[in-house]
């Protein structure tokens, strides 16, 4: 995962939430990028949850938001997007 830019770090220091990461034109948060990469690796929501120490429902929510932000309807589309980036 890339390091935050100085502007993003300054925003965090000021108590503001970090700006969403832009990866190939799609605004995904750093956590969503993590989840997207795990989806691309063929991981299930349960496996993603275990890897990131979150609940399976939280992992499911991340996947749903990723699909919505990217305009996709399947995990395979998200995986292809990650692979192409």
N, C-alpha and C positions, 0 to 999 in steps of 0.2 A: 504494500500500500504506500502511495506517495506521501511525503511529509507535507504538513500544512504550509501554505504560503504565509509570509509574514503578515499579510493583511488578515488572513483567517486567524492566525495566532493572536493578533491584536484584538480582533473581535471577541475571541474567547476570553482574553484577559479583561475586557470591558464588561464581561457578563452576558454577552450576546451569544446566541447559538451559532455554531459554525455554518458557513454557507454550504449548500449542497455541492458535492463534487460533480464536475461535468466530465463525463467519460463518453467520448464519441458523440457529443451533442446531446446526451440525455442527462438530466440532473438527478443523480443518485447520491445518497449520503454515503459516507465511508462504510457504514455498516451494511447498507444495501449492496455496495460493491463486493464486500466480503461474502455476503449471502449469494449474490449472483455468480461469483466464482465457484462457490461450493455447488450450486445448482449445475453449473457447467461441468463440474466433476462427477455428476451423476448422483449426488447425495440426495436422500429423501429428507423431508422436513424433520423427521426424528433424528437423523444423522447430523443434520445441520444444527439442530438444537443441542445435541451432545457436544459437538465440536466447539460451539460458541458459548456454551453454558447458559442457555436460555430455554424457555419452555417450547415444546413443539408448536403450541398455538402462536407464540411470538414469531417463531420461524415461519409459520404459515402466513402470518400477517406481512412479514417482510417480503416473502415471495409474491403475495398478492399485490403489494404496492409496487414492486419492481415491474411486474407484468403490466400494471395499469400505467405507470409512468412511461414505459417503453411502447405501449400500445400493442402488446402481445397477448395471445390467448393461451400459450402453452410454455411449459418449462423448456421444451426443445428449442423454441424460438429464442428464449433468453440465453440458453447455452450457446447457440449459434452466434448471437450478438457478442457474447464475451469472447468466443473463439476468434471472431473477425476483428476484434479491437486490439 
